[in-house]
């Protein structure tokens, strides 16, 4: 084998080792703590967002319907939908710590966390839009 191929092969092996190590660390953390540690903050943020948007929807429904109110209601509806979807996805990935099932399900959760992070990113974008719309409405 020529030197360039050997270096490429060794770098690929090292990269696979890094992926394996990160997955193993995540699996051990899930075994010890369950999924509360990696997804606990996201779940709390989704719950808080759902509460705030529900309250905003009820207050904006009682006010006269200006075009900005219609936009605010639409953003609130979308935020509630995203928060519920994120909460459901985290609930699907929930495991109890210290069980064999936690150890078996942890790699699946590790590789599915990208979907949860994508939903969190969308939720953050909607929160920014909500903040902007509320500030414009207060103006």
N, C-alpha and C positions, 0 to 999 in steps of 0.2 A: 504494500500500500504506500502511495506517495505521501509526503509530509503534509500537504495541504488537505488531503482527504482525512488523514489521521487527526489533524487539528479540528476540522469540521465535525468529525464524528465525536471527538472528545467534548467539544462545546455543546453538542446536542445532548450528550449523556449528562453533562453538568446541568443543562437547562431542565431536563426531565427530573433530575435530582432535586432542583429547587422547587419545582411544581409539586413533587411528591412530599417534600418537607413542609411546604405551606399547607397542603391538604392534611397532612398528619397533625400539624399543630392545631388546625381548625377542628379536626375530628376529636382530638383530646380535649379541647376547650368545650366542645358540644357535649362530650361525655361527662365532663365535670359540672358544667353550668347549664346545660340544655341550650336552647336557642334564645334564651332571654338576653344574654350578653350581646350577641351580634345584632339582634333585631329589636331589642327592647326600646331603644331611643326612637327608632323609626315608627314603631307601633304607637308609642306615646305621642309623637308628633302628629300622626294620622288621626288619633283620637281627639287631640286638641283642635286640629283643623276642622274635623267634623262638627265639633261643638260650636266653634266660632261661626262657621258658615251657616249652620242651622239657625243660630241666633240672628245673624245678618239677614237671612232670608225672611225670618218672621218680622223683623223691623222694617225691611224694605217693602214688604207686602202691604204693611199698614200705611206707608207713605204714598203720595201720589206717584204714578208711574211716569217718570221722566225717562228719556232715552238712556241716561246713565244708570238709572235704577234697573232697567231691563238688562243692560250689560252686567250689572252687579249680580242680578239674580242668576243669569246664565253662568257666570264664573263660579258663583256659590254652588250651583247645581253640579258643575263639572268637578269642583273641589270635593264635594261630598261623594261623587261617584269614584274619583281616584282614591280617596281615603278608604272607602269601603273595599275597593278592589285590592288595595295594598294590605289592608287588615285581613282580608280573606286569604291572600297569598301567604302572609306570615303565619296565619293559623294553620294552613296546610303543611307548612314546614316545621311546625312546633313539635318538639320532642321533649320527653321527660329525662332529666339528667340521671346518670348512673345506671342506665339499663343497656342491655345488649342491643336493643333496637336503636338506641341513640348512636351507638358506635357504627351500626350498619347503615343508618340513614344519613349520617353526617357527611360523607362524601357527596351524596346526592344534593344535600343542602348547599355544600360548598360551591358546586358548579351551577346551582340554580339561583344563587344569591345575585347574579348579574341582573336577572329579571326584576328582583326586588329593588335593586339599586336604580334600574331604569324607571320603575314606577315612582321611586322616591324623587328622582330627578324631575319627572313630569309634575309631580306634586309641588316641588319647590318652584317650578316655573309658574304654576297656577297661583301659588302663594304670592309671588312677586306681582303678578297681574292683579290679584285681589287687593294687595296693598296700594298699588297705583290707582286702581279704580276707586277705592275708598278715599284716598287723598284727593282725587279729582272731585269726587262727590262732596267732600267737605269744603272744597274751595267755593 
